[in-house]
């Protein structure tokens, strides 16, 4: 299933800009510590695999930010070894950093184990654009492709204010006038690639 959002391409689009939501770090795991008052945990970088005959338990190990106590998040419980992809099992057993990253960012795992992810400080927006005066009469329309290096939920409005260096009211005005054409609402949260268009001098009414 391709769930990427694409608005229909307006006529006269002759250039593209690329914005990248760069990964600065992994999200914090928000879950009450059983020992101290903290509710922020970080992955320890370790995955524990326990074998009981043909059945396996797999846990992601996390450490409390404040007291360092380690706790476990169940990834697989009593799963038959044959039901688990062999390469995946090796990644679990070797504490593969890519696997730790994948599990830490896994929103389904978070929902299943009733914790939430705090994405504060995990990303920054990098644009290949020079400063652009969107409020003036600009000769060119263009497409902006937004790429996500990590699935951080970012409000579209925040991307636009950061990317164009404009205030929220100005950004909202440009969206409602049709100068910025988005495939999703300005106050929606995006977490995967999408593209939008900046139209010269406002859309024809």
Residue, then its C-alpha position, 0 to 999 in steps of 0.5 A: x500500500x502506498x500511503x504517500x500523499x501527493x497533490x495533483x501537479x498544477x501547470x507551470x511547475x518548473x522546479x523542485x525543492x527538497x526538505x528533509x526531516x533529519x534524524x537527530x536521535x531516537x524518541x524517548x519512551x514515556x512510561x512510569x519507572x517502578x522505582x523513581x518518579x521519572x517517566x522517561x526511558x531510553x533504549x539501552x541498545x540491547x535486546x534480550x532473547x530467551x529460548x524455552x525449547x522451541x518458544x522464544x521471548x524477545x524484549x527490548x531493554x530500556x533504561x530509566x533516564x533518572x535512576x538507570x533502572x533497566x526494564x523490558x518491553x515485550x517484542x515477542x512473547x512465546x513465539x515459535x522459533x520457526x515463526x520468526x524470520x531467521x535474519x530478524x532473529x540474528x539481529x535480535x541476538x546481536x543487538x543490531x543497532x538498526x533493529x534497536x532503532x526500528x523497535x524504539x520508533x515502533x508506534x504499534x509496539x508502543x500502542x501494544x505495551x501502553x506507552x507513548x513516544x516523545x519525539x522532542x529533539x529527535x529531528x531538524x528540518x534541512x532545506x535546500x532552498x535559499x530564503x524565499x520571499x513567498x509574500x512578494x510577487x515571485x515569478x516561479x511556481x515550484x514543488x517542495x518534496x518533504x522527506x522523512x528520515x524517521x517517522x516523527x509526527x510533525x505538524x504540517x504548519x510547523x514544517x512550513x513555518x520552519x522551512x519558509x521562516x514565516x509566522x503561523x498566521x502568514x503561513x495559514x494565509x498563504x494556504x487559505x489563499x491557495x499560494x501553498x497547495x497541500x495534500x493534507x490539512x495544515x494542522x495535520x501531523x505528517x510522519x512520512x514523505x509528501x509533497x506540496x506546491x507553491x503557486x506563483x502569485x496566488x491560485x486563479x479564483 
